[in-house]
Amino acid sequence: MSANATVAIHSSQFPENVRRDLLQSLRSRRMAHKFHYDSVKQTQKWLALHQHYSPSRNDESCRAAYDESFKAAAGEMAPGPVHVIGLGCGGGQKDTRLIKILKSRNRELFYTPCDVAVAMVLTARHAARAVLAEDHCFPLVCDLQTAEDLPATFEFPAARGARRVLSFFGMMPNFEPLQILPKLASLVRFRDILLLSANLAPGSSNADNVRNILPQYDNTHTRDWLLTVLLDLGIEKNDGDLQFEIEAKNSLRRIAARFQFRRNRRIEIGDERFSFKSGQKIRLFFSYRYTPELIQKLLARHRLNLRGQWIAESGEEGVFLCRRS
């Protein structure tokens, strides 16, 4: 294995654009989720948190749901090379399991692990390199939220002509659905498969059911991870309190985390100054909870046809396979 790794950086994650997005986050008092993965330290904290609380790591039926969806995707692919594109690849464990299943069917495989953090992309690359040739892996750092040229971004000459499986695992909860789904739909070509997962509220998305899963968020590991971005900006833990709450938005419920200041604080970034008064809040995080029925309706609205779904026995997570209708 080479001692070097070549990683492409999309302009959405160039320093001037990252700075612009950070300033906008502070002005709007709504932190963009990508700033929770910005450093190696944050990436390591998130990976540890995911290992500890994620149903896909700790619930065998959830893991089985993913594996069944991978087999179904492999069964739907016509013969020929396949390009797996991990949109929000995280540590790459799920993508690597998908690649293994595809490889078992004697296909030529390509992989693009894509995330907002270099450390995350390199972690996913390392996981996939156990089963994939180095020159068939194209790591990419990109912000799916702000990039305006996604279809062109994911055209790789080396993988031209390959059928594509796009994965979007663990990402739906942290995007506004009507913002991210048009972007996903723009990437899915007629021969492509999209595999996405969603956090679900067992039974329905009413407040009581969402409240039952609140401990997955309101815990020491998550608090430590979410507060890192503020601590790195110069805010101290005793400057305020991190509060979790359940919100209703349209027909959905989501869990949101906000930091409420107990005393006045000021942040300086270059020549920009941001003042926070006692009692003011900044939203650090949100996570939507869906139902399978709502996922199907949202996909259909963007001409994505649901071909199969696999739900963990707990009802807390589901994987959905769709193609362009």
Summary of the structure (lengths in Angstrom):
residues: 325
radius of gyration: 19.7
end to end distance: 41.2
largest distance: 62.4
contacts: 1061
relative contact order: 0.16
helix: 42%
strand: 27%
